[in-house]
Amino acid sequence: MVSKSQTKLITSLQQKKYREQTGLFVGEGPKVIAELLREGLKLHWLFTTDASQIVAENHFHITEAELRKMSSLKTANTSLAVFEIPKPKPLQDLGLIVALDAVRDPGNLGTIIRLCDWFGVQQLICSEDTTDCYNPKVVQATMGSLARVPVHYLSLLEYFEKTKLPIYGGFMDGKSVYSEKLPKDGIIVMGNEANGISEEIIQKITHRITIPRFGKIQKTESLNVATATAILLSEFRRSIEK
């Protein structure tokens, strides 16, 4: 049984301001929840339609109708959990770092977090106007990788002015990523879905790189930001293996 106050709180967590006020976020589905629990995130509540999952006082057996009222998904899964937002780890100026400049689409951010997890990127930095990583749609898209990839929100401009790492930016007119000698440590900057990297950040880019087109017609304007991030990360990691 779920109370009205619990339902109200959970649905409010779809908005960033309430996540910030409460320090809580929502994950849905057995796989996502299991991954978050496995990585040690602190569980606040677990709601499930599967009675066999009720093993603690903060676990609640609910009906499918009750779950639908709380869920942010078009088709509710069998379980929903509320977790405490973990305290951010200190940002370290080393390793391969991905930086996002005003990436707004939750699906893109979630996919990029998952890519960082896959390619062993241990730090993701985001401009303050990038989508919140605890947005329910982002959490779902990460499939649990959110628990393994620290995400930092900060002023990219201020950080780039202090960093000693080389800063690579993805552009349409840069040098081919396939011909560049890529470092083990550095920053890869990816821009907004519609406008690319902002002008003030462009001034801090030390290396302009691009993913060349190979088609004969070459009318495609650009790649999706998550797709482009996957290709660039693959090349940066492949260069280490050479």
C-alpha positions in Angstrom: 0.0 0.0 0.0 1.3 3.4 -0.9 0.1 6.6 0.9 -1.0 9.8 -0.8 1.9 11.7 0.6 4.4 9.1 -0.8 2.7 9.3 -4.2 2.8 13.1 -4.1 6.5 13.2 -3.2 7.5 10.6 -5.8 5.7 12.4 -8.6 7.2 15.7 -7.5 10.7 14.2 -8.0 10.1 14.5 -11.8 11.1 18.2 -11.2 14.6 19.2 -10.5 13.7 21.7 -7.8 12.1 19.0 -5.7 15.0 16.6 -6.2 17.3 19.4 -5.0 15.1 20.1 -2.0 14.7 16.5 -0.9 18.0 15.0 -2.0 16.1 12.2 -3.6 15.7 10.7 -7.1 13.7 7.9 -8.8 14.8 4.8 -10.6 12.4 2.4 -12.3 12.6 -1.2 -13.4 14.3 -4.2 -11.8 17.6 -3.9 -13.8 18.1 -0.2 -13.1 17.2 -0.6 -9.4 19.5 -3.7 -9.0 22.4 -1.8 -10.6 22.0 1.2 -8.3 21.7 -1.0 -5.2 24.8 -3.0 -6.3 26.8 0.2 -6.5 25.9 1.1 -3.0 23.4 3.9 -3.5 21.2 4.4 -0.4 17.7 3.2 -0.9 14.9 5.3 0.6 11.8 3.4 -0.6 11.1 0.4 -2.9 7.7 -0.1 -4.4 7.0 -3.3 -6.4 4.1 -5.3 -7.7 6.2 -8.5 -7.0 5.6 -9.6 -3.4 8.8 -11.7 -3.5 10.9 -8.5 -3.5 9.5 -7.3 -0.1 12.4 -8.0 2.3 12.7 -4.9 4.4 10.5 -2.3 6.2 11.1 0.3 3.4 9.8 -2.1 0.8 6.2 -1.8 -0.2 3.9 -4.2 -2.2 1.6 -2.2 -4.4 -0.8 -2.7 -7.2 -0.2 -2.0 -10.9 -2.6 0.9 -10.7 -0.7 2.5 -7.8 2.6 2.0 -9.7 1.2 3.7 -12.8 0.2 6.8 -10.7 3.8 7.2 -9.5 5.7 6.2 -12.7 7.1 8.7 -15.2 7.2 6.0 -17.9 4.6 5.6 -20.6 4.4 1.9 -19.6 5.1 1.4 -15.9 7.6 -1.4 -15.0 7.1 -3.8 -12.1 9.1 -1.7 -9.6 10.0 1.8 -8.7 12.6 2.9 -6.1 13.5 6.2 -4.5 17.2 6.7 -3.8 19.3 9.3 -1.9 21.4 11.5 -4.3 25.0 10.6 -3.4 27.4 13.4 -2.4 29.7 14.4 -5.3 33.2 13.1 -5.3 36.0 15.7 -5.7 36.8 16.6 -9.3 40.4 15.5 -10.3 42.2 17.2 -13.2 43.5 14.0 -14.8 42.5 11.1 -17.0 40.1 11.3 -20.0 37.2 13.6 -19.2 34.1 14.3 -21.2 32.6 17.8 -20.9 29.1 18.7 -22.1 28.2 22.2 -23.1 24.4 22.7 -22.7 23.3 19.2 -23.7 19.6 19.3 -23.1 18.1 16.0 -24.2 17.7 13.5 -21.3 18.2 10.6 -23.7 21.4 12.0 -25.0 22.8 12.7 -21.5 21.8 9.2 -20.3 23.4 7.6 -23.3 26.6 9.6 -22.8 26.8 8.6 -19.2 26.5 5.0 -20.3 29.2 5.5 -22.9 31.5 7.0 -20.3 31.0 3.9 -18.2 31.7 1.6 -21.2 34.9 3.4 -22.2 36.2 3.9 -18.6 35.7 7.6 -18.4 35.6 8.2 -14.7 34.6 11.9 -14.8 31.9 13.7 -16.7 31.7 17.5 -16.3 28.6 19.4 -17.4 27.8 23.1 -17.9 25.2 24.3 -15.4 22.6 24.5 -18.2 23.0 20.8 -19.1 20.1 18.6 -18.2 20.1 17.3 -14.6 21.6 13.8 -14.5 18.9 12.7 -11.9 16.0 13.5 -14.3 14.0 10.3 -14.4 14.5 9.9 -18.2 18.3 10.3 -17.8 18.4 7.7 -15.0 16.5 5.2 -17.2 18.8 5.8 -20.2 21.9 5.2 -18.1 20.7 1.7 -17.2 22.6 2.0 -13.9 25.8 3.5 -15.2 24.9 6.7 -13.3 26.1 5.0 -10.1 29.6 4.4 -11.6 30.2 7.7 -13.4 30.6 10.8 -11.3 28.9 13.8 -12.9 30.0 17.3 -12.0 28.0 20.5 -12.8 30.2 23.6 -12.9 31.2 26.6 -15.0 33.1 25.0 -17.9 34.7 28.4 -18.7 36.2 28.7 -15.2 37.4 25.0 -15.2 39.0 25.3 -18.7 40.9 28.4 -17.5 42.5 26.4 -14.8 43.0 23.0 -16.3 46.4 21.8 -17.5 44.8 19.1 -19.8 44.5 19.5 -23.6 41.0 20.4 -24.6 39.5 18.7 -27.7 36.3 20.0 -29.2 34.1 18.2 -31.7 33.5 20.4 -34.8 32.3 20.0 -38.4 35.6 21.6 -39.7 38.3 20.2 -37.4 41.1 17.8 -38.1 40.1 14.2 -38.7 40.0 12.3 -35.5 41.3 9.3 -37.4 44.6 11.0 -38.3 45.3 12.8 -35.0 47.6 11.5 -32.3 45.3 11.4 -29.3 46.4 11.5 -25.7 45.6 9.3 -22.8 44.7 12.3 -20.6 42.6 15.1 -22.0 39.1 16.7 -22.2 36.6 16.0 -25.0 34.0 18.8 -25.3 30.6 18.1 -26.9 28.2 20.8 -27.6 24.5 21.5 -27.6 22.3 19.5 -29.9 21.2 22.5 -32.0 24.0 25.0 -31.6 27.1 23.1 -30.9 29.8 24.4 -28.6 29.2 27.9 -27.4 31.4 30.8 -28.5 33.0 31.4 -25.1 34.0 27.8 -24.8 35.3 27.6 -28.4 37.9 30.2 -27.3 39.3 27.6 -24.8 39.5 24.7 -27.2 43.1 23.8 -27.9 42.4 21.1 -30.6 39.6 21.1 -33.1 38.7 17.6 -34.3 36.0 16.2 -36.5 34.5 12.9 -37.6 34.8 12.9 -41.4 31.9 12.0 -43.7 32.6 9.2 -46.2 29.4 9.2 -48.2 29.4 10.5 -51.8 26.4 12.8 -51.4 27.5 14.2 -47.9 24.2 16.1 -47.3 23.9 14.9 -43.6 24.3 18.1 -41.5 25.6 16.5 -38.3 25.7 13.5 -36.1 23.6 13.0 -32.9 25.7 14.2 -30.0 25.6 10.9 -28.2 26.6 9.1 -31.4 29.5 11.5 -32.0 30.6 11.0 -28.4 30.7 7.2 -28.9 32.9 7.5 -32.0 35.3 10.0 -30.4 35.6 8.0 -27.2 36.3 4.9 -29.2 39.1 6.6 -31.1 40.7 8.1 -28.0 40.7 4.7 -26.3 41.9 2.9 -29.5 44.9 5.3 -29.7 46.1 3.9 -26.3 46.1 0.4 -27.7 48.3 1.3 -30.7 
